[in-house]
Amino acid sequence: MKNKIIDVKLQKAQTILKKYGQEQLLQFYDELDIYQKELLLDQIVKTNFERLNKIYTKSLTNKIINHKNISPINYFCFEDFSQEKKNEYKLIGDKIIKNNELAVITLAGGQGTRLGYKGPKGCYEIDVPPKKSLFEFLSDKLKKVHIEYGVYLNWYIMTSIFNDEDTKEYFKQKNYFGYDKDKIYFFKQDTLPLVDKEGKIILDNLYTLKEGSNGNGDVFKAFYKSGLLKTTSKINWFTISGIDNILLEIIDPILLGLMVSNKSNVAAKSIAKENINDKDWVFAKVNNKVNIINPKHLTADMLNSKNERGKYNYNQINILSHIFDKKTFIKAIDLKLPYHRAFKKNDYINKEGVKTVPSEPNTFKFEKFIFDAFKISKNFTLLEVKKEDEFAPIKAFSGNETPEIALAMYLNKKNAHR
């Protein structure tokens, strides 16, 4: 009976793969045991090849933005606020926090691979000392809020199928870092298969398609599908940030107060480019809608233009720190955010059935980004903060975003505020 069911699934899978030119996925089918065969066939049948094909095809077209449709976005600078203004905004934000109307969402679907760590990136530890994981850095900030305001904020953690179980187990082992475990919720983002330069889906092993998380922009739909909206009856604001920036003030009453004063429904923090000619994407308006763009779409005059305060119009870099009011967050659930293509290195099963580690990028990964939801904002609030105060991401062992650099910046900030 079992074999007959698998034969039916095989026929269905063969039909699907032939239609989309992905027959290579069954290349090693005859070498599998019955359990592995069923796993592979189930994954093939559940994969939306039509959707993936459209995403891949659309990604091959390089989007060109006419510079005439681009305009600067107004932004505030934290260092320009008087102490009186900071106090004014803080009072407004304090009230929101005390009323437990703010929830924290942490984007933690990634692994610690680039850091040489096998496991969820949020579990990666830094020798402060003592050793402290990225999750613990965040829990410390949340516990500080509890001490100051007397409330436990809801903490939502977006994981992925790759690290969900390990993340939950880690929190149990750490006794939830002393935070109220009933206020901590986990939800999983979706995934998409990875494809090579010819558009062929690659295998992770002989019976599993290689997949990758589909980007931080999935936070809205993933949150909705998890059923967690039912836990937000008292929530009016969501602050969203990544797992790896240990300097970021994830609960910021001043930004909250600024938003309320501006009657904004979406806000973000940014840092200024150190060199205006750097290739970092920047905040701008496209067709009068807030977005983040590649500076290649700007003319030289636009790139070097300044506002009435003598500050560059197009030099604000996204640091993945956003606040959405609840109505806008819910509205974003129904948005069809575009997929962005990234060319990355991923190991795969070659034509001989051997696991292969490439020496250079070999696959396309497709991701949705939160910033594409900014277009539904009204009176968007952008606040520039100092890099040394709020931006020390931990990405890899080499480059400018290493654990050592982040730790040094963290300790400098800590010592400066003593």
PELIN-V809763 format. One record per pair of residues at least 12 apart in sequence whose C-alpha atoms are under 10 Angstrom apart, sorted by sequence separation. I is the first residue (numbers start at 1). J is the second residue. If there is no record, write none. Layout:
BEGIN
i=I j=J
i=I j=J
END
This chain:
BEGIN
i=13 j=25
i=14 j=26
i=29 j=41
i=108 j=120
i=109 j=121
i=110 j=122
i=111 j=123
i=112 j=124
i=121 j=133
i=122 j=134
i=123 j=135
i=124 j=136
i=125 j=137
i=142 j=154
i=239 j=251
i=255 j=267
i=270 j=282
i=280 j=292
i=281 j=293
i=282 j=294
i=283 j=295
i=302 j=314
i=303 j=315
i=345 j=357
i=346 j=358
i=347 j=359
i=393 j=405
i=394 j=406
i=13 j=26
i=108 j=121
i=109 j=122
i=111 j=124
i=121 j=134
i=122 j=135
i=123 j=136
i=142 j=155
i=171 j=184
i=238 j=251
i=239 j=252
i=255 j=268
i=270 j=283
i=280 j=293
i=281 j=294
i=282 j=295
i=345 j=358
i=346 j=359
i=392 j=405
i=393 j=406
i=394 j=407
i=26 j=40
i=108 j=122
i=121 j=135
i=122 j=136
i=195 j=209
i=255 j=269
i=280 j=294
i=281 j=295
i=344 j=358
i=345 j=359
i=346 j=360
i=347 j=361
i=348 j=362
i=392 j=406
i=393 j=407
i=25 j=40
i=26 j=41
i=107 j=122
i=108 j=123
i=122 j=137
i=194 j=209
i=195 j=210
i=279 j=294
i=280 j=295
i=281 j=296
i=345 j=360
i=346 j=361
i=347 j=362
i=348 j=363
i=391 j=406
i=392 j=407
i=10 j=26
i=25 j=41
i=106 j=122
i=122 j=138
i=139 j=155
i=193 j=209
i=194 j=210
i=195 j=211
i=279 j=295
i=280 j=296
i=298 j=314
i=344 j=360
i=345 j=361
i=346 j=362
i=347 j=363
i=392 j=408
i=138 j=155
i=168 j=185
i=192 j=209
i=193 j=210
i=194 j=211
i=239 j=256
i=278 j=295
i=279 j=296
i=343 j=360
i=344 j=361
i=345 j=362
i=346 j=363
i=392 j=409
i=26 j=44
i=168 j=186
i=192 j=210
i=193 j=211
i=194 j=212
i=277 j=295
i=343 j=361
i=344 j=362
i=345 j=363
i=346 j=364
i=388 j=406
i=391 j=409
i=392 j=410
i=10 j=29
i=25 j=44
i=167 j=186
i=191 j=210
i=192 j=211
i=193 j=212
i=194 j=213
i=237 j=256
i=276 j=295
i=277 j=296
i=295 j=314
i=342 j=361
i=343 j=362
i=344 j=363
i=345 j=364
i=346 j=365
i=390 j=409
i=391 j=410
i=191 j=211
i=192 j=212
i=193 j=213
i=295 j=315
i=343 j=363
i=344 j=364
i=345 j=365
i=389 j=409
i=390 j=410
i=165 j=186
i=190 j=211
i=191 j=212
i=192 j=213
i=193 j=214
i=219 j=240
i=248 j=269
i=293 j=314
i=342 j=363
i=343 j=364
i=344 j=365
i=388 j=409
i=389 j=410
i=22 j=44
i=135 j=157
i=164 j=186
i=190 j=212
i=191 j=213
i=192 j=214
i=341 j=363
i=342 j=364
i=343 j=365
i=387 j=409
i=388 j=410
i=164 j=187
i=190 j=213
i=191 j=214
i=192 j=215
i=277 j=300
i=341 j=364
i=342 j=365
i=343 j=366
i=389 j=412
i=390 j=413
i=155 j=179
i=164 j=188
i=189 j=213
i=190 j=214
i=191 j=215
i=216 j=240
i=292 j=316
i=293 j=317
i=340 j=364
i=341 j=365
i=342 j=366
i=388 j=412
i=389 j=413
i=155 j=180
i=163 j=188
i=164 j=189
i=188 j=213
i=189 j=214
i=190 j=215
i=216 j=241
i=292 j=317
i=340 j=365
i=341 j=366
i=342 j=367
i=388 j=413
i=389 j=414
i=108 j=134
i=153 j=179
i=154 j=180
i=155 j=181
i=160 j=186
i=161 j=187
i=162 j=188
i=189 j=215
i=190 j=216
i=216 j=242
i=277 j=303
i=292 j=318
i=339 j=365
i=340 j=366
i=341 j=367
i=10 j=37
i=13 j=40
i=14 j=41
i=17 j=44
i=22 j=49
i=108 j=135
i=152 j=179
i=153 j=180
i=154 j=181
i=155 j=182
i=156 j=183
i=157 j=184
i=158 j=185
i=159 j=186
i=160 j=187
i=161 j=188
i=189 j=216
i=191 j=218
i=239 j=266
i=241 j=268
i=276 j=303
i=277 j=304
i=339 j=366
i=340 j=367
i=341 j=368
i=6 j=34
i=9 j=37
i=10 j=38
i=13 j=41
i=16 j=44
i=17 j=45
i=21 j=49
i=152 j=180
i=154 j=182
i=155 j=183
i=156 j=184
i=157 j=185
i=158 j=186
i=159 j=187
i=160 j=188
i=161 j=189
i=189 j=217
i=190 j=218
i=237 j=265
i=238 j=266
i=239 j=267
i=240 j=268
i=276 j=304
i=338 j=366
i=339 j=367
i=340 j=368
i=6 j=35
i=9 j=38
i=12 j=41
i=13 j=42
i=16 j=45
i=20 j=49
i=106 j=135
i=152 j=181
i=154 j=183
i=155 j=184
i=156 j=185
i=157 j=186
i=158 j=187
i=159 j=188
i=160 j=189
i=161 j=190
i=162 j=191
i=189 j=218
i=190 j=219
i=237 j=266
i=239 j=268
i=284 j=313
i=338 j=367
i=339 j=368
i=340 j=369
i=7 j=37
i=10 j=40
i=11 j=41
i=13 j=43
i=14 j=44
i=15 j=45
i=19 j=49
i=20 j=50
i=152 j=182
i=153 j=183
i=154 j=184
i=155 j=185
i=156 j=186
i=157 j=187
i=158 j=188
i=159 j=189
i=160 j=190
i=161 j=191
i=188 j=218
i=189 j=219
i=283 j=313
i=284 j=314
i=337 j=367
i=338 j=368
i=339 j=369
i=3 j=34
i=6 j=37
i=7 j=38
i=9 j=40
i=10 j=41
i=13 j=44
i=14 j=45
i=16 j=47
i=19 j=50
i=152 j=183
i=153 j=184
i=154 j=185
i=155 j=186
i=156 j=187
i=157 j=188
i=158 j=189
i=159 j=190
i=160 j=191
i=188 j=219
i=189 j=220
i=190 j=221
i=282 j=313
i=283 j=314
i=284 j=315
i=337 j=368
i=338 j=369
i=2 j=34
i=6 j=38
i=9 j=41
i=10 j=42
i=12 j=44
i=13 j=45
i=16 j=48
i=17 j=49
i=20 j=52
i=106 j=138
i=135 j=167
i=152 j=184
i=187 j=219
i=189 j=221
i=190 j=222
i=282 j=314
i=283 j=315
i=284 j=316
i=336 j=368
i=337 j=369
i=5 j=38
i=8 j=41
i=9 j=42
i=12 j=45
i=13 j=46
i=16 j=49
i=20 j=53
i=146 j=179
i=189 j=222
i=281 j=314
i=282 j=315
i=283 j=316
i=337 j=370
i=339 j=372
i=7 j=41
i=10 j=44
i=16 j=50
i=143 j=177
i=188 j=222
i=189 j=223
i=281 j=315
i=282 j=316
i=283 j=317
i=337 j=371
i=338 j=372
i=3 j=38
i=6 j=41
i=9 j=44
i=10 j=45
i=135 j=170
i=136 j=171
i=143 j=178
i=187 j=222
i=188 j=223
i=280 j=315
i=281 j=316
i=282 j=317
i=283 j=318
i=337 j=372
i=338 j=373
i=2 j=38
i=6 j=42
i=9 j=45
i=135 j=171
i=143 j=179
i=187 j=223
i=189 j=225
i=276 j=312
i=280 j=316
i=281 j=317
i=282 j=318
i=336 j=372
i=337 j=373
i=122 j=159
i=139 j=176
i=140 j=177
i=142 j=179
i=143 j=180
i=186 j=223
i=187 j=224
i=188 j=225
i=189 j=226
i=278 j=315
i=280 j=317
i=281 j=318
i=335 j=372
i=336 j=373
i=104 j=142
i=136 j=174
i=139 j=177
i=140 j=178
i=187 j=225
i=188 j=226
i=276 j=314
i=277 j=315
i=280 j=318
i=332 j=370
i=335 j=373
i=120 j=159
i=138 j=177
i=139 j=178
i=140 j=179
i=187 j=226
i=272 j=311
i=273 j=312
i=276 j=315
i=120 j=160
i=136 j=176
i=137 j=177
i=139 j=179
i=186 j=226
i=187 j=227
i=272 j=312
i=275 j=315
i=276 j=316
i=332 j=372
i=333 j=373
i=122 j=163
i=135 j=176
i=136 j=177
i=185 j=226
i=187 j=228
i=273 j=314
i=274 j=315
i=332 j=373
i=335 j=376
i=120 j=162
i=121 j=163
i=135 j=177
i=136 j=178
i=186 j=228
i=272 j=314
i=273 j=315
i=331 j=373
i=332 j=374
i=119 j=162
i=120 j=163
i=123 j=166
i=185 j=228
i=272 j=315
i=273 j=316
i=332 j=375
i=119 j=163
i=120 j=164
i=123 j=167
i=271 j=315
i=272 j=316
i=273 j=317
i=329 j=373
i=332 j=376
i=120 j=165
i=122 j=167
i=270 j=315
i=271 j=316
i=272 j=317
i=328 j=373
i=331 j=376
i=332 j=377
i=120 j=166
i=121 j=167
i=185 j=231
i=270 j=316
i=271 j=317
i=272 j=318
i=328 j=374
i=98 j=145
i=119 j=166
i=120 j=167
i=123 j=170
i=269 j=316
i=270 j=317
i=271 j=318
i=329 j=376
i=97 j=145
i=98 j=146
i=109 j=157
i=110 j=158
i=111 j=159
i=119 j=167
i=122 j=170
i=123 j=171
i=183 j=231
i=269 j=317
i=270 j=318
i=271 j=319
i=322 j=370
i=328 j=376
i=97 j=146
i=100 j=149
i=103 j=152
i=104 j=153
i=105 j=154
i=106 j=155
i=107 j=156
i=108 j=157
i=109 j=158
i=110 j=159
i=111 j=160
i=162 j=211
i=269 j=318
i=270 j=319
i=320 j=369
i=322 j=371
i=328 j=377
i=98 j=148
i=99 j=149
i=100 j=150
i=103 j=153
i=104 j=154
i=105 j=155
i=106 j=156
i=107 j=157
i=108 j=158
i=109 j=159
i=110 j=160
i=120 j=170
i=161 j=211
i=162 j=212
i=268 j=318
i=269 j=319
i=270 j=320
i=320 j=370
i=324 j=374
i=328 j=378
i=98 j=149
i=99 j=150
i=100 j=151
i=102 j=153
i=103 j=154
i=104 j=155
i=105 j=156
i=106 j=157
i=107 j=158
i=108 j=159
i=109 j=160
i=110 j=161
i=111 j=162
i=161 j=212
i=162 j=213
i=268 j=319
i=269 j=320
i=270 j=321
i=320 j=371
i=97 j=149
i=98 j=150
i=99 j=151
i=100 j=152
i=101 j=153
i=102 j=154
i=103 j=155
i=104 j=156
i=105 j=157
i=106 j=158
i=107 j=159
i=108 j=160
i=109 j=161
i=110 j=162
i=111 j=163
i=160 j=212
i=161 j=213
i=268 j=320
i=269 j=321
i=270 j=322
i=322 j=374
i=325 j=377
i=97 j=150
i=98 j=151
i=100 j=153
i=101 j=154
i=102 j=155
i=103 j=156
i=104 j=157
i=105 j=158
i=106 j=159
i=107 j=160
i=109 j=162
i=110 j=163
i=160 j=213
i=268 j=321
i=269 j=322
i=318 j=371
i=324 j=377
i=94 j=148
i=95 j=149
i=97 j=151
i=98 j=152
i=99 j=153
i=100 j=154
i=109 j=163
i=110 j=164
i=159 j=213
i=160 j=214
i=267 j=321
i=268 j=322
i=269 j=323
i=94 j=149
i=97 j=152
i=98 j=153
i=108 j=163
i=109 j=164
i=267 j=322
i=268 j=323
i=97 j=153
i=108 j=164
i=266 j=322
i=267 j=323
i=268 j=324
i=266 j=323
i=267 j=324
i=109 j=167
i=158 j=216
i=265 j=323
i=266 j=324
i=267 j=325
i=323 j=381
i=108 j=167
i=264 j=323
i=265 j=324
i=266 j=325
i=322 j=381
i=158 j=218
i=159 j=219
i=264 j=324
i=265 j=325
i=266 j=326
i=322 j=382
i=158 j=219
i=264 j=325
i=265 j=326
i=157 j=219
i=265 j=327
i=266 j=328
i=159 j=222
i=265 j=328
i=266 j=329
i=158 j=222
i=259 j=323
i=265 j=329
i=318 j=382
i=158 j=223
i=259 j=324
i=260 j=325
i=157 j=223
i=259 j=325
i=316 j=382
i=318 j=384
i=319 j=385
i=156 j=223
i=255 j=322
i=256 j=323
i=316 j=383
i=317 j=384
i=255 j=323
i=316 j=384
i=319 j=387
i=316 j=385
i=321 j=390
i=321 j=391
i=248 j=319
i=250 j=321
i=252 j=323
i=319 j=390
i=320 j=391
i=156 j=228
i=248 j=320
i=249 j=321
i=250 j=322
i=251 j=323
i=319 j=391
i=248 j=321
i=250 j=323
i=319 j=392
i=245 j=319
i=319 j=393
i=245 j=320
i=245 j=321
i=154 j=231
i=242 j=319
i=243 j=320
i=108 j=186
i=109 j=187
i=154 j=232
i=241 j=319
i=242 j=320
i=293 j=371
i=109 j=188
i=241 j=320
i=242 j=321
i=291 j=370
i=292 j=371
i=103 j=183
i=104 j=184
i=105 j=185
i=106 j=186
i=108 j=188
i=109 j=189
i=240 j=320
i=241 j=321
i=242 j=322
i=291 j=371
i=292 j=372
i=105 j=186
i=107 j=188
i=108 j=189
i=109 j=190
i=154 j=235
i=240 j=321
i=241 j=322
i=290 j=371
i=291 j=372
i=107 j=189
i=153 j=235
i=156 j=238
i=239 j=321
i=240 j=322
i=241 j=323
i=290 j=372
i=291 j=373
i=292 j=374
i=155 j=238
i=157 j=240
i=239 j=322
i=240 j=323
i=289 j=372
i=290 j=373
i=291 j=374
i=154 j=238
i=155 j=239
i=156 j=240
i=158 j=242
i=238 j=322
i=239 j=323
i=240 j=324
i=289 j=373
i=290 j=374
i=291 j=375
i=157 j=242
i=158 j=243
i=238 j=323
i=239 j=324
i=289 j=374
i=290 j=375
i=157 j=243
i=237 j=323
i=238 j=324
i=239 j=325
i=289 j=375
i=290 j=376
i=237 j=324
i=238 j=325
i=288 j=375
i=289 j=376
i=290 j=377
i=236 j=324
i=237 j=325
i=238 j=326
i=283 j=371
i=287 j=375
i=289 j=377
i=290 j=378
i=236 j=325
i=237 j=326
i=285 j=374
i=286 j=375
i=289 j=378
i=290 j=379
i=235 j=325
i=236 j=326
i=237 j=327
i=238 j=328
i=285 j=375
i=290 j=380
i=235 j=326
i=236 j=327
i=237 j=328
i=238 j=329
i=289 j=380
i=236 j=328
i=237 j=329
i=236 j=329
i=232 j=326
i=153 j=251
i=283 j=382
i=229 j=330
i=110 j=212
i=109 j=212
i=110 j=213
i=268 j=371
i=109 j=213
i=216 j=320
i=109 j=214
i=110 j=215
i=138 j=243
i=109 j=215
i=137 j=243
i=138 j=244
i=145 j=251
i=223 j=329
i=224 j=330
i=268 j=374
i=109 j=216
i=137 j=244
i=138 j=245
i=141 j=248
i=223 j=330
i=266 j=373
i=267 j=374
i=107 j=215
i=108 j=216
i=135 j=243
i=137 j=245
i=138 j=246
i=141 j=249
i=142 j=250
i=221 j=329
i=225 j=333
i=266 j=374
i=107 j=216
i=134 j=243
i=135 j=244
i=137 j=246
i=138 j=247
i=141 j=250
i=142 j=251
i=220 j=329
i=221 j=330
i=224 j=333
i=265 j=374
i=266 j=375
i=106 j=216
i=107 j=217
i=134 j=244
i=136 j=246
i=137 j=247
i=138 j=248
i=141 j=251
i=219 j=329
i=220 j=330
i=223 j=333
i=224 j=334
i=266 j=376
i=267 j=377
i=133 j=244
i=134 j=245
i=135 j=246
i=138 j=249
i=220 j=331
i=221 j=332
i=222 j=333
i=265 j=376
i=266 j=377
i=267 j=378
i=107 j=219
i=134 j=246
i=138 j=250
i=220 j=332
i=221 j=333
i=265 j=377
i=266 j=378
i=267 j=379
i=268 j=380
i=269 j=381
i=270 j=382
i=271 j=383
i=272 j=384
i=106 j=219
i=133 j=246
i=219 j=332
i=220 j=333
i=221 j=334
i=264 j=377
i=265 j=378
i=266 j=379
i=267 j=380
i=268 j=381
i=269 j=382
i=270 j=383
i=271 j=384
i=272 j=385
i=274 j=387
i=105 j=219
i=218 j=332
i=219 j=333
i=220 j=334
i=221 j=335
i=264 j=378
i=265 j=379
i=266 j=380
i=267 j=381
i=268 j=382
i=269 j=383
i=270 j=384
i=271 j=385
i=272 j=386
i=273 j=387
i=217 j=332
i=218 j=333
i=220 j=335
i=221 j=336
i=263 j=378
i=264 j=379
i=265 j=380
i=266 j=381
i=267 j=382
i=268 j=383
i=269 j=384
i=270 j=385
i=271 j=386
i=272 j=387
i=217 j=333
i=262 j=378
i=263 j=379
i=264 j=380
i=265 j=381
i=266 j=382
i=267 j=383
i=268 j=384
i=269 j=385
i=270 j=386
i=271 j=387
i=262 j=379
i=263 j=380
i=264 j=381
i=269 j=386
i=270 j=387
i=271 j=388
i=105 j=223
i=262 j=380
i=263 j=381
i=271 j=389
i=218 j=337
i=262 j=381
i=271 j=390
i=122 j=242
i=123 j=243
i=124 j=244
i=217 j=337
i=259 j=379
i=270 j=390
i=271 j=391
i=122 j=243
i=217 j=338
i=259 j=380
i=260 j=381
i=269 j=390
i=270 j=391
i=121 j=243
i=122 j=244
i=217 j=339
i=259 j=381
i=121 j=244
i=258 j=381
i=259 j=382
i=215 j=339
i=258 j=382
i=259 j=383
i=214 j=339
i=215 j=340
i=256 j=381
i=258 j=383
i=214 j=340
i=255 j=381
i=255 j=382
i=255 j=383
i=103 j=232
i=102 j=232
i=240 j=370
i=101 j=232
i=103 j=234
i=101 j=233
i=102 j=234
i=103 j=235
i=110 j=242
i=101 j=234
i=102 j=235
i=103 j=236
i=104 j=237
i=105 j=238
i=106 j=239
i=107 j=240
i=108 j=241
i=109 j=242
i=110 j=243
i=100 j=234
i=101 j=235
i=102 j=236
i=103 j=237
i=104 j=238
i=105 j=239
i=106 j=240
i=107 j=241
i=108 j=242
i=109 j=243
i=110 j=244
i=212 j=346
i=99 j=234
i=100 j=235
i=101 j=236
i=102 j=237
i=103 j=238
i=104 j=239
i=105 j=240
i=106 j=241
i=107 j=242
i=108 j=243
i=99 j=235
i=100 j=236
i=101 j=237
i=102 j=238
i=103 j=239
i=104 j=240
i=105 j=241
i=106 j=242
i=107 j=243
i=108 j=244
i=210 j=346
i=100 j=237
i=101 j=238
i=102 j=239
i=103 j=240
i=104 j=241
i=105 j=242
i=106 j=243
i=107 j=244
i=210 j=347
i=248 j=385
i=56 j=194
i=105 j=243
i=106 j=244
i=210 j=348
i=56 j=195
i=96 j=235
i=209 j=348
i=210 j=349
i=248 j=387
i=52 j=192
i=96 j=236
i=97 j=237
i=209 j=349
i=247 j=387
i=248 j=388
i=249 j=389
i=250 j=390
i=51 j=192
i=52 j=193
i=96 j=237
i=208 j=349
i=247 j=388
i=248 j=389
i=249 j=390
i=52 j=194
i=57 j=199
i=204 j=346
i=205 j=347
i=206 j=348
i=247 j=389
i=248 j=390
i=249 j=391
i=52 j=195
i=56 j=199
i=204 j=347
i=205 j=348
i=206 j=349
i=247 j=390
i=248 j=391
i=48 j=192
i=49 j=193
i=106 j=250
i=202 j=346
i=203 j=347
i=204 j=348
i=205 j=349
i=206 j=350
i=246 j=390
i=247 j=391
i=248 j=392
i=47 j=192
i=48 j=193
i=105 j=250
i=202 j=347
i=203 j=348
i=204 j=349
i=205 j=350
i=245 j=390
i=246 j=391
i=247 j=392
i=248 j=393
i=47 j=193
i=53 j=199
i=104 j=250
i=197 j=343
i=202 j=348
i=203 j=349
i=204 j=350
i=245 j=391
i=246 j=392
i=247 j=393
i=52 j=199
i=53 j=200
i=104 j=251
i=196 j=343
i=201 j=348
i=202 j=349
i=203 j=350
i=206 j=353
i=244 j=391
i=245 j=392
i=246 j=393
i=103 j=251
i=195 j=343
i=196 j=344
i=202 j=350
i=205 j=353
i=206 j=354
i=244 j=392
i=245 j=393
i=246 j=394
i=52 j=201
i=102 j=251
i=194 j=343
i=205 j=354
i=206 j=355
i=218 j=367
i=219 j=368
i=244 j=393
i=245 j=394
i=194 j=344
i=196 j=346
i=203 j=353
i=205 j=355
i=215 j=365
i=217 j=367
i=218 j=368
i=219 j=369
i=220 j=370
i=243 j=393
i=244 j=394
i=245 j=395
i=195 j=346
i=204 j=355
i=214 j=365
i=215 j=366
i=216 j=367
i=217 j=368
i=218 j=369
i=219 j=370
i=242 j=393
i=243 j=394
i=244 j=395
i=49 j=201
i=194 j=346
i=196 j=348
i=203 j=355
i=204 j=356
i=212 j=364
i=213 j=365
i=214 j=366
i=215 j=367
i=216 j=368
i=217 j=369
i=218 j=370
i=212 j=365
i=213 j=366
i=214 j=367
i=215 j=368
i=216 j=369
i=217 j=370
i=220 j=373
i=97 j=251
i=102 j=256
i=194 j=348
i=211 j=365
i=212 j=366
i=213 j=367
i=214 j=368
i=215 j=369
i=216 j=370
i=217 j=371
i=97 j=252
i=211 j=366
i=212 j=367
i=213 j=368
i=214 j=369
i=215 j=370
i=216 j=371
i=217 j=372
i=97 j=253
i=217 j=373
i=245 j=401
i=96 j=253
i=244 j=401
i=246 j=403
i=93 j=251
i=94 j=252
i=95 j=253
i=93 j=252
i=94 j=253
i=97 j=256
i=244 j=403
i=247 j=406
i=93 j=253
i=94 j=254
i=96 j=256
i=246 j=406
i=247 j=407
i=92 j=253
i=93 j=254
i=95 j=256
i=96 j=257
i=202 j=363
i=245 j=406
i=246 j=407
i=47 j=209
i=90 j=252
i=91 j=253
i=92 j=254
i=93 j=255
i=94 j=256
i=95 j=257
i=201 j=363
i=244 j=406
i=247 j=409
i=248 j=410
i=90 j=253
i=91 j=254
i=92 j=255
i=93 j=256
i=94 j=257
i=200 j=363
i=201 j=364
i=246 j=409
i=247 j=410
i=43 j=207
i=44 j=208
i=89 j=253
i=90 j=254
i=92 j=256
i=93 j=257
i=197 j=361
i=199 j=363
i=200 j=364
i=246 j=410
i=247 j=411
i=40 j=205
i=43 j=208
i=44 j=209
i=89 j=254
i=90 j=255
i=91 j=256
i=92 j=257
i=93 j=258
i=196 j=361
i=197 j=362
i=198 j=363
i=199 j=364
i=245 j=410
i=40 j=206
i=41 j=207
i=42 j=208
i=43 j=209
i=87 j=253
i=88 j=254
i=89 j=255
i=90 j=256
i=91 j=257
i=92 j=258
i=93 j=259
i=196 j=362
i=197 j=363
i=198 j=364
i=247 j=413
i=40 j=207
i=41 j=208
i=86 j=253
i=87 j=254
i=89 j=256
i=90 j=257
i=92 j=259
i=93 j=260
i=195 j=362
i=196 j=363
i=197 j=364
i=247 j=414
i=39 j=207
i=40 j=208
i=86 j=254
i=89 j=257
i=90 j=258
i=92 j=260
i=194 j=362
i=195 j=363
i=196 j=364
i=37 j=206
i=38 j=207
i=39 j=208
i=40 j=209
i=85 j=254
i=86 j=255
i=88 j=257
i=89 j=258
i=92 j=261
i=194 j=363
i=195 j=364
i=196 j=365
i=36 j=206
i=37 j=207
i=39 j=209
i=87 j=257
i=88 j=258
i=89 j=259
i=194 j=364
i=195 j=365
i=36 j=207
i=37 j=208
i=86 j=257
i=89 j=260
i=193 j=364
i=194 j=365
i=195 j=366
i=35 j=207
i=36 j=208
i=85 j=257
i=86 j=258
i=89 j=261
i=193 j=365
i=194 j=366
i=85 j=258
i=88 j=261
i=192 j=365
i=193 j=366
i=32 j=206
i=33 j=207
i=191 j=365
i=192 j=366
i=25 j=200
i=31 j=206
i=32 j=207
i=191 j=366
i=192 j=367
i=24 j=200
i=25 j=201
i=31 j=207
i=78 j=254
i=191 j=367
i=22 j=199
i=23 j=200
i=24 j=201
i=25 j=202
i=26 j=203
i=28 j=205
i=29 j=206
i=78 j=255
i=21 j=199
i=22 j=200
i=23 j=201
i=24 j=202
i=25 j=203
i=28 j=206
i=29 j=207
i=21 j=200
i=22 j=201
i=24 j=203
i=27 j=206
i=28 j=207
i=20 j=200
i=21 j=201
i=22 j=202
i=26 j=206
i=27 j=207
i=25 j=206
i=26 j=207
i=25 j=207
i=76 j=258
i=25 j=208
i=25 j=209
i=78 j=269
i=77 j=269
i=75 j=268
i=76 j=269
i=77 j=270
i=75 j=269
i=76 j=270
i=77 j=271
i=75 j=270
i=77 j=272
i=75 j=283
i=74 j=283
i=72 j=282
i=73 j=283
i=74 j=284
i=72 j=283
i=73 j=284
i=74 j=285
i=71 j=283
i=72 j=284
i=73 j=285
i=71 j=284
i=72 j=285
i=73 j=286
i=107 j=320
i=70 j=284
i=71 j=285
i=72 j=286
i=70 j=285
i=71 j=286
i=73 j=288
i=69 j=285
i=70 j=286
i=71 j=287
i=72 j=288
i=73 j=289
i=69 j=286
i=70 j=287
i=71 j=288
i=73 j=290
i=105 j=322
i=68 j=286
i=69 j=287
i=70 j=288
i=71 j=289
i=72 j=290
i=73 j=291
i=105 j=323
i=67 j=286
i=68 j=287
i=69 j=288
i=70 j=289
i=71 j=290
i=104 j=323
i=66 j=286
i=69 j=289
i=70 j=290
i=103 j=323
i=65 j=286
i=66 j=287
i=70 j=291
i=102 j=323
i=65 j=287
i=102 j=324
i=70 j=293
i=102 j=325
i=103 j=326
i=101 j=325
i=102 j=326
i=101 j=326
i=70 j=297
i=71 j=298
i=65 j=293
i=70 j=298
i=65 j=294
i=67 j=296
i=68 j=297
i=64 j=294
i=67 j=297
i=68 j=298
i=72 j=302
i=65 j=296
i=66 j=297
i=67 j=298
i=68 j=299
i=71 j=302
i=64 j=296
i=65 j=297
i=66 j=298
i=67 j=299
i=70 j=302
i=64 j=297
i=65 j=298
i=66 j=299
i=72 j=305
i=74 j=307
i=63 j=297
i=72 j=306
i=73 j=307
i=77 j=311
i=67 j=302
i=72 j=307
i=75 j=311
i=75 j=313
i=74 j=313
i=72 j=312
i=73 j=313
i=74 j=314
i=72 j=313
i=73 j=314
i=75 j=316
i=71 j=313
i=72 j=314
i=71 j=314
i=72 j=315
i=73 j=316
i=134 j=394
i=124 j=394
i=121 j=394
i=121 j=395
i=127 j=403
i=126 j=403
i=127 j=404
i=125 j=403
i=126 j=404
i=59 j=338
i=115 j=394
i=124 j=403
i=128 j=407
i=58 j=338
i=59 j=339
i=114 j=394
i=115 j=395
i=116 j=396
i=126 j=406
i=127 j=407
i=128 j=408
i=58 j=339
i=59 j=340
i=60 j=341
i=114 j=395
i=115 j=396
i=116 j=397
i=126 j=407
i=58 j=340
i=59 j=341
i=112 j=394
i=113 j=395
i=114 j=396
i=115 j=397
i=128 j=410
i=55 j=338
i=56 j=339
i=58 j=341
i=59 j=342
i=112 j=395
i=113 j=396
i=114 j=397
i=115 j=398
i=128 j=411
i=55 j=339
i=56 j=340
i=112 j=396
i=114 j=398
i=55 j=340
i=56 j=341
i=55 j=341
i=115 j=402
i=115 j=403
i=79 j=383
i=80 j=384
i=59 j=364
i=74 j=379
i=75 j=380
i=76 j=381
i=77 j=382
i=78 j=383
i=79 j=384
i=74 j=380
i=75 j=381
i=76 j=382
i=77 j=383
i=78 j=384
i=79 j=385
i=59 j=366
i=73 j=380
i=74 j=381
i=75 j=382
i=76 j=383
i=77 j=384
i=78 j=385
i=79 j=386
i=56 j=364
i=73 j=381
i=74 j=382
i=75 j=383
i=76 j=384
i=77 j=385
i=78 j=386
i=56 j=365
i=73 j=382
i=74 j=383
i=75 j=384
i=76 j=385
i=77 j=386
i=56 j=366
i=55 j=366
i=52 j=366
i=28 j=351
i=27 j=351
i=28 j=352
i=27 j=352
i=28 j=353
i=27 j=353
i=24 j=351
END
